[in-house]
Amino acid sequence: MNKINKDKRKQINDMVSIVKLTSLMFTAIIFFQYIFNDNEFLNNLIYQQIMVMALGVVMLLLLGIYLVWSFSLNDQINKNKYRKIIFVENLVFIGIFFVAVFLSGAYKSEFKYIFLFIITSSTIQLGLKNGITVAVISSVLILGMDILCVQNTNVNKYFQTDLILSGIFILTAWPLGFYVKIEGEHIDKLEELVNKDGLTGVFNHRYFQDALKEKVALSEKYKEPVSMIFVDIDYFKHYNDLYGHQKGDEVLRTIGKILRENLRENDVAARYGGEEFAIILPNTKETEAVIIADKIRKIIEDTKFYGEENQPNGVLTASMGISVYPDKAKNDVTLIKSADDALYRAKFFKKNRVETYTSILDEINADIEDKDVELIASIKTLIIVINAKDRYTYGHSERVVLYSRLLAEKLKLSEKDKKKLIYGAYMHDIGKINISQDILIKKMPLTDKEWEILKCHPQDGIEIIKPVKSLQDIIPIILHHHERYDGTGYPNKLRGEEIPYLARVLSVVDSFDAMTSNRPYNVRKNYQEAIEELKKYSGSQFDPEIADKFIEVIKENKDKLDNLI
């Protein structure tokens, strides 16, 4: 719809520009008539020809400049600035027409009707109010000439005619402006039907996508940040199951109203899907976005909802994730993904909180040598490509990192080993870049050939990170995270303590998330079923000591895990 509005404004602007150009040509004729009328100096034919050529060149130059300028207004400025510029332009035209009328006889001029050009064009472009304003200004000018330019002793026979002409000016602007107003209101209603979510009153998903592309493009042009907030209602499925979808819809309506009433004029709030909302904050830094998000979070928490006392926390709340372009995202797509990632983290950490996006690779940048920065950026790009190929891999890596942080604390790892584990967890599947999407998302069990291809991803992964000197320590973690404690794993069939310790840690975490995630060929297990699997394969697939510690982590963080499984 934004594109349609721009196209409409462009067409109107182009049409009105042609009308104004035509009116300038008519004005040129008036000026020519004034110059050549009763001027003995120009009676000479040669002088007349030179003067005509000179005036012609000047007029063509001015018309050309105006043509280029007026047709370039379409996409370069925002709506409010556009209206101000057009209004000032109209005043300039009024001045030109006034001079033309004055030189052609003032109150006796036959060309007073020329003001109709600017009255109609101004009304079409800017609406009823501006059209009436231009009509009144034009009327005052021609009636003022009637009053000021006539001697007191004479009766101005033109005044009555000009009074009628002034009425024509007003009556031209009024119905035309009223029509433009009605059409605008009708278009606004249609836009509301097309762009608004019927339940919540905020914008819908389609409008959000269009608006985000537009805001990011403007951000790139004017070097201003764009922040995004993802809002998700906590335990909304639980609420719907208790009270039904009608009560759930009331919650959505209320939160939609909260968003509409607590955002700035240029902010865009949209229903992204289900119980999730998205907010676009133009020209807003991360610190400002956090303040806005936390304010909305607190309002939602303090709002009384029907039956909220039976929610897990005794109150209905929302979690929020924030990301910023261009600081933490390269384009509109990665801005959405990073904000969604931050929301995921907020949901993980007990909900009812605001989280900003952070990337493990951003942490790595602080630990690497300057010469490796570009290589890390390339690795980050590869991970984004993998995420695009397989949605599971995207969420899987982030979850494994979260689990690894918790397990690292339980195992009391040193800061150095903790970092190695986290970095390895984030990049352990990077070798999947070489695996086709058909294999990654295949719904049927893999063939032997496909399985052999998949088993190459640890080796492929270390080949990718080998050039980065600062990441050499995580190579064993990535290479051996699919080894089994009983020696039947891959790629080297290492057994027991032959497997690097941190690779054994990652193996437990990686397998737990695989068991509790939706995969085309895998029935997702709940956390209790996954615990039984860890116990079952402890000593065969997993290091028993590490498996026991991770089971403790799962039980201690049951509330967090309930959000993910």
C-alpha positions in Angstrom: 0.0 0.0 0.0 2.9 2.4 0.7 4.1 1.8 -2.9 0.6 2.5 -4.2 0.5 5.8 -2.3 3.9 6.8 -3.6 2.8 6.0 -7.2 -0.4 8.0 -6.7 1.5 11.0 -5.3 4.0 10.8 -8.2 1.2 10.7 -10.8 -0.6 13.7 -9.1 2.7 15.6 -8.8 3.6 14.9 -12.5 0.1 16.0 -13.7 0.1 19.2 -11.5 3.6 20.0 -12.6 2.5 19.9 -16.3 -0.4 22.3 -15.3 2.0 24.6 -13.6 4.4 24.6 -16.5 1.5 25.4 -18.9 0.4 28.3 -16.6 4.0 29.6 -16.7 3.9 29.6 -20.5 0.7 31.6 -20.4 2.3 34.0 -18.0 5.3 34.3 -20.4 2.8 35.4 -23.1 1.5 38.1 -20.7 5.0 39.3 -20.1 5.8 39.4 -23.8 2.7 41.4 -24.4 3.7 43.9 -21.8 7.3 44.3 -23.2 6.2 44.9 -26.8 3.2 47.1 -26.0 3.8 50.8 -26.7 7.6 50.5 -26.4 9.3 52.6 -29.1 12.7 51.2 -28.3 11.4 47.8 -29.4 9.7 48.9 -32.6 12.9 48.1 -34.5 12.5 44.5 -35.9 16.0 43.5 -35.1 15.7 44.5 -31.4 12.3 42.7 -31.3 13.9 39.5 -32.6 16.8 39.7 -30.2 14.5 40.3 -27.3 12.2 37.5 -28.3 15.1 35.1 -28.5 16.6 36.2 -25.2 13.3 36.0 -23.4 12.6 32.6 -25.0 15.9 31.2 -23.9 15.4 32.5 -20.4 11.9 31.1 -20.2 12.9 27.7 -21.6 15.8 27.6 -19.1 13.5 28.5 -16.2 10.9 26.0 -17.4 13.6 23.3 -17.7 14.8 23.9 -14.2 11.3 23.8 -12.8 10.5 20.6 -14.7 13.6 18.8 -13.4 13.0 20.1 -9.8 9.3 19.3 -9.7 9.6 15.8 -11.1 12.4 15.0 -8.7 10.3 15.7 -5.6 8.5 12.4 -5.7 10.6 10.0 -3.6 13.3 12.3 -2.0 11.3 13.8 0.9 8.8 12.7 3.5 5.1 13.7 3.3 5.2 16.7 5.7 8.3 18.2 4.1 6.8 17.6 0.7 3.6 19.6 1.7 5.6 22.5 3.0 7.7 22.7 -0.1 4.7 22.6 -2.4 2.9 25.3 -0.4 5.9 27.6 -0.7 6.0 26.8 -4.4 2.4 27.8 -4.7 3.1 31.1 -3.0 5.8 31.8 -5.5 3.4 31.0 -8.4 0.9 33.4 -6.8 3.6 36.1 -6.8 4.4 35.5 -10.4 0.8 35.6 -11.5 0.3 38.8 -9.4 3.2 40.5 -11.2 1.8 39.4 -14.6 -1.7 40.7 -13.8 -0.3 43.9 -12.4 1.9 44.6 -15.5 -0.9 43.7 -17.8 -3.2 46.4 -16.5 -3.6 45.7 -12.7 -7.4 46.1 -12.0 -8.0 46.4 -15.7 -6.2 43.2 -16.6 -8.0 40.6 -18.6 -5.8 37.8 -17.2 -6.9 37.6 -13.6 -8.4 34.2 -14.2 -4.8 32.8 -14.4 -5.0 32.4 -10.6 -7.4 29.5 -11.2 -4.4 27.4 -12.4 -2.7 27.6 -9.0 -6.0 27.3 -7.0 -6.9 24.0 -8.7 -3.4 22.5 -8.6 -2.9 23.5 -5.0 -6.3 22.0 -4.0 -5.5 18.7 -5.8 -2.0 18.4 -4.3 -2.6 19.6 -0.7 -6.4 19.4 -0.1 -9.3 21.6 0.9 -7.6 23.7 3.6 -4.6 24.7 1.4 -6.9 25.2 -1.7 -9.1 27.6 0.2 -6.1 29.4 1.6 -4.7 30.0 -2.0 -8.1 31.0 -3.2 -8.5 33.6 -0.4 -4.9 35.0 -1.0 -5.7 35.3 -4.8 -9.0 37.0 -4.1 -7.4 39.5 -1.7 -4.8 40.3 -4.3 -7.2 41.1 -7.1 -9.7 42.9 -4.9 -6.8 44.8 -3.3 -5.7 46.1 -6.7 -9.3 47.2 -7.3 -9.2 49.3 -4.1 -5.7 50.6 -4.1 -5.2 51.3 -7.8 -8.3 53.3 -8.4 -8.6 57.1 -7.6 -11.2 57.9 -5.0 -13.1 60.1 -7.4 -13.6 57.3 -9.9 -16.0 54.4 -9.7 -14.3 51.1 -10.3 -16.5 49.2 -12.7 -14.2 46.2 -12.4 -14.8 45.6 -8.7 -18.2 43.9 -9.1 -16.7 41.5 -11.8 -13.7 40.8 -9.6 -16.0 40.1 -6.7 -17.7 37.5 -8.7 -14.3 36.1 -9.8 -13.3 35.8 -6.2 -16.4 33.8 -5.5 -15.5 31.6 -8.4 -12.0 31.1 -6.9 -13.6 30.0 -3.6 -16.2 27.8 -5.2 -13.6 26.2 -7.3 -11.4 25.3 -4.3 -14.2 24.3 -2.0 -16.0 21.5 -3.9 -12.7 20.3 -5.5 -11.1 20.3 -2.0 -14.1 18.6 -0.5 -13.9 15.8 -3.1 -10.1 15.4 -2.5 -10.9 15.1 1.3 -13.6 12.5 0.8 -11.4 10.5 -1.6 -8.6 10.7 1.0 -10.8 9.5 3.8 -12.1 6.7 1.6 -8.5 5.6 0.8 -7.6 5.8 4.5 -10.5 3.5 5.3 -9.4 1.1 2.6 -5.8 1.2 3.9 -7.0 0.5 7.4 -8.9 -2.6 6.1 -5.9 -3.8 4.1 -3.1 -2.9 6.5 -4.6 -3.3 10.0 -5.1 -6.4 12.0 -8.8 -6.7 12.5 -8.5 -8.1 16.1 -5.8 -5.9 17.7 -6.0 -2.7 15.7 -2.3 -2.6 15.1 -0.8 -3.2 11.6 -0.8 -6.7 10.1 2.2 -8.8 9.1 2.2 -7.8 5.4 2.3 -4.1 6.3 5.0 -4.7 8.8 7.3 -6.3 6.2 6.7 -3.4 3.7 7.3 -0.8 6.5 10.4 -2.5 7.7 12.0 -2.5 4.2 11.1 1.2 3.9 12.5 2.1 7.3 15.7 0.2 6.7 16.2 1.9 3.4 15.7 5.3 5.0 18.1 4.3 7.8 20.8 3.5 5.2 20.2 6.7 3.4 20.2 9.1 6.4 22.6 7.0 8.6 20.1 6.6 11.4 19.5 3.5 13.4 16.3 1.4 13.3 15.4 -0.6 16.4 13.0 -3.5 16.5 11.2 -5.0 19.4 9.6 -8.4 19.3 6.8 -8.9 22.0 5.5 -12.3 22.9 2.8 -13.0 25.5 4.1 -15.4 28.2 2.2 -18.7 28.7 -0.5 -17.6 26.2 -1.3 -21.2 25.2 -1.9 -22.0 28.9 -4.2 -19.0 29.1 -6.2 -20.0 26.0 -6.5 -23.6 27.3 -7.9 -22.3 30.6 -10.4 -19.7 29.3 -10.8 -20.3 25.6 -10.0 -18.3 22.6 -12.5 -15.5 23.1 -10.8 -14.5 26.4 -7.5 -14.9 24.6 -8.7 -12.5 21.9 -9.6 -10.0 24.6 -6.0 -10.2 25.8 -4.7 -9.6 22.3 -7.0 -6.6 21.8 -5.9 -5.1 25.1 -2.2 -5.5 24.3 -2.8 -4.0 20.8 -4.3 -1.0 22.5 -1.4 -0.7 24.9 1.0 -0.6 22.0 -1.0 1.9 20.0 -1.2 4.3 23.0 2.4 4.0 24.2 4.4 4.4 21.0 5.6 7.5 19.2 3.9 8.9 16.0 6.4 7.4 13.6 6.8 4.0 15.3 5.1 1.0 13.7 3.4 -1.7 15.8 2.2 -4.8 14.1 0.8 -8.2 14.9 3.6 -10.5 13.7 1.6 -13.7 14.2 -0.4 -15.5 16.9 0.5 -13.9 20.3 3.6 -12.2 18.9 3.9 -8.5 18.1 6.6 -6.5 16.4 7.5 -2.9 16.8 9.7 -0.8 14.4 11.4 2.2 16.0 12.9 4.6 13.4 15.9 6.7 14.4 16.2 4.9 17.7 19.3 3.6 19.5 19.4 0.4 21.5 19.4 2.1 24.8 16.3 4.1 23.9 14.6 0.9 22.6 15.2 -0.8 25.9 13.6 2.0 27.8 10.5 1.9 25.5 10.3 -1.9 25.7 10.6 -2.0 29.4 7.9 0.7 29.8 5.5 -1.4 27.7 6.5 -4.6 29.5 5.7 -2.9 32.9 2.3 -1.6 31.6 1.3 -5.1 30.4 2.4 -6.6 33.8 0.4 -4.0 35.7 -2.8 -4.3 33.5 -5.5 -6.5 35.1 -6.5 -9.3 32.8 -9.3 -11.8 33.4 -8.1 -14.9 35.2 -4.4 -13.9 35.3 -4.1 -15.1 38.8 -4.1 -18.6 37.4 -1.1 -17.9 35.1 2.2 -19.7 36.2 3.5 -16.4 37.6 0.1 -15.2 39.0 0.0 -12.4 36.5 -0.1 -12.1 32.7 3.2 -10.8 31.3 5.2 -10.5 28.0 8.8 -11.1 27.0 10.6 -8.8 24.6 13.6 -9.1 22.3 15.5 -6.1 20.8 17.9 -5.7 17.9 19.2 -2.7 16.0 20.1 -2.0 12.4 22.9 -1.5 11.3 24.7 -2.2 14.6 23.6 -5.8 15.0 22.0 -6.7 11.6 23.0 -6.2 8.0 19.5 -5.9 6.5 15.8 -6.3 7.3 15.9 -10.1 7.2 18.7 -10.4 9.8 17.1 -7.6 11.9 14.0 -9.8 12.2 16.1 -12.9 13.0 18.3 -11.2 15.6 15.3 -9.6 17.4 13.6 -13.0 17.4 16.8 -14.5 18.8 16.8 -11.9 21.6 13.1 -12.7 22.3 14.0 -16.4 22.5 16.6 -15.5 25.1 14.1 -13.5 27.1 11.7 -16.4 27.0 14.4 -18.7 28.2 15.4 -16.6 31.2 12.2 -16.8 33.2 10.1 -14.6 30.8 8.7 -11.1 31.6 11.9 -9.4 30.7 13.6 -7.5 27.9 16.7 -8.9 26.2 18.9 -7.3 23.6 20.5 -9.3 20.8 24.0 -10.5 21.4 26.0 -12.9 19.1 28.6 -15.3 20.2 30.7 -14.2 17.3 30.6 -10.6 18.6 32.1 -11.9 21.8 34.7 -13.7 19.8 35.7 -10.5 18.1 37.0 -9.2 21.4 39.3 -12.2 21.8 40.8 -12.4 18.3 43.6 -10.7 16.5 42.8 -7.8 14.2 43.8 -9.7 11.1 41.2 -12.4 11.8 38.2 -10.0 12.1 37.3 -10.4 8.4 37.5 -14.2 8.7 35.1 -14.1 11.7 32.7 -11.9 9.7 32.8 -14.5 6.9 32.1 -17.3 9.4 29.1 -15.3 10.7 27.8 -15.0 7.1 28.2 -18.8 6.7 26.2 -19.5 9.8 23.5 -17.1 8.5 23.4 -19.1 5.3 23.1 -22.4 7.2 20.3 -20.9 9.3 18.5 -19.9 6.1 18.8 -23.5 4.8 17.6 -25.2 7.9 15.5 -23.4 10.6 16.3 -26.2 13.1 20.0 -25.5 12.9 19.3 -21.8 13.6 17.5 -22.4 16.8 19.6 -25.5 17.7 22.9 -23.6 17.9 21.4 -20.9 20.1 19.8 -23.4 22.4 23.0 -25.4 22.7 24.9 -22.3 23.6 22.4 -21.5 26.4 22.6 -25.1 27.7 26.4 -25.0 27.6 26.5 -21.8 29.7 24.4 -23.5 32.4 26.4 -26.7 32.3 29.7 -24.8 32.3 28.7 -23.2 35.6 27.7 -26.6 37.1 31.0 -28.2 36.0 32.9 -25.2 37.4 34.9 -24.7 34.2 37.6 -22.1 34.0 36.9 -18.9 32.1 39.1 -20.1 29.3 37.4 -23.5 29.0 34.0 -21.8 29.4 34.7 -19.6 26.4 36.1 -22.5 24.3 32.9 -24.5 25.1 30.6 -21.6 24.2 32.4 -20.8 20.9 32.5 -24.5 20.0 28.8 -24.9 20.8 27.9 -22.0 18.5 30.0 -23.2 15.6 29.8 -27.0 16.0 27.5 -27.3 13.0 29.2 -24.9 10.6 30.4 -27.7 8.4 26.7 -28.2 7.4 27.3 -25.4 4.9 28.5 -28.1 2.5 25.4 -30.3 2.9 22.5 -29.8 0.5 19.2 -28.5 1.9 17.4 -31.6 0.6 19.4 -33.7 3.1 19.2 -31.2 6.0 15.4 -31.0 5.9 14.6 -34.5 4.5 11.4 -35.9 6.2 12.3 -39.5 5.6 15.2 -41.4 7.2 18.5 -40.7 5.5 20.0 -43.3 3.1 23.4 -44.8 3.9 25.0 -42.5 1.3 23.2 -39.4 2.7 24.3 -40.4 6.2 27.9 -40.6 5.1 27.6 -37.1 3.7 26.1 -35.8 6.9 28.9 -37.4 9.0 31.5 -35.3 7.1 30.3 -32.0 8.7 32.7 -32.1 11.7 35.7 -32.4 9.5 34.3 -29.8 7.0 33.7 -27.5 10.0 37.3 -27.5 11.2 38.5 -26.8 7.7 36.4 -23.6 7.7 37.8 -22.3 11.0 41.4 -23.4 10.6 42.6 -20.1 9.1 41.5 -18.3 12.3 44.5 -18.6 14.7 42.4 -17.5 17.7 39.9 -20.4 17.1 42.5 -23.2 17.0 41.5 -24.3 20.6 37.9 -25.2 19.6 38.9 -27.4 16.7 38.9 -30.6 18.9 35.5 -29.7 20.2 34.0 -29.4 16.7 35.8 -32.4 15.3 34.9 -34.8 18.1 31.4 -33.7 19.3 29.9 -36.8 17.6 32.2 -39.3 19.2 30.6 -41.8 21.6 31.9 -42.8 25.0 31.9 -46.5 23.9 34.0 -45.8 20.8 31.3 -46.3 18.2 31.0 -42.6 17.2 32.6 -40.6 14.4 34.8 -39.5 12.8 37.7 -41.3 14.7 35.9 -43.8 16.9 37.6 -42.4 20.0 36.7 -44.0 23.3 36.2 -42.7 26.9 38.8 -40.1 27.9 40.4 -40.3 24.5 37.6 -37.9 23.5 38.5 -34.3 24.5 36.7 -33.3 27.7 34.9 -30.3 26.2 33.8 -32.4 23.2 32.2 -34.9 25.7 30.4 -32.0 27.3 29.1 -30.7 24.0 28.0 -34.2 23.0 25.6 -34.4 26.0 24.2 -30.9 25.4 23.9 -31.4 21.6 22.1 -34.7 21.9 19.7 -33.4 24.6 18.6 -30.6 22.3 18.3 -32.9 19.3 16.0 -35.2 21.4 13.8 -32.3 22.5 13.5 -30.5 19.2 11.1 -30.9 16.3 12.8 -32.6 13.4 11.1 -34.1 10.3 12.2 -37.6 11.2 12.2 -37.3 15.0 9.3 -37.3 17.5 10.1 -34.6 20.1 10.6 -35.8 23.6 9.6 -33.8 26.7 12.3 -33.0 29.3 11.5 -36.0 31.5 11.7 -38.4 28.5 15.0 -36.8 27.5 16.4 -37.3 31.0 15.5 -41.0 30.7 17.4 -41.1 27.4 20.5 -39.5 29.0 20.4 -42.1 31.8 19.8 -44.9 29.3 22.8 -44.1 27.2 25.1 -42.9 30.0 28.3 -44.8 29.8 27.7 -45.9 26.2 27.0 -42.7 24.2 27.7 -40.1 27.0 30.3 -39.6 29.7 28.4 -40.7 32.8 29.7 -37.9 35.1 28.9 -35.2 32.6 25.4 -36.7 31.9 24.6 -36.8 35.6 25.7 -33.1 36.0 23.5 -32.1 33.0 20.5 -33.9 34.4 21.0 -31.8 37.5 21.1 -28.7 35.4 17.8 -29.7 33.7 16.0 -30.3 37.0 17.3 -27.1 38.5 16.2 -25.1 35.5 12.9 -26.9 34.9 10.9 -23.7 34.5 13.3 -22.4 31.8 13.3 -25.7 30.0 9.5 -25.8 29.9 9.6 -22.8 27.6 11.8 -24.6 25.1 10.7 -28.2 25.0 
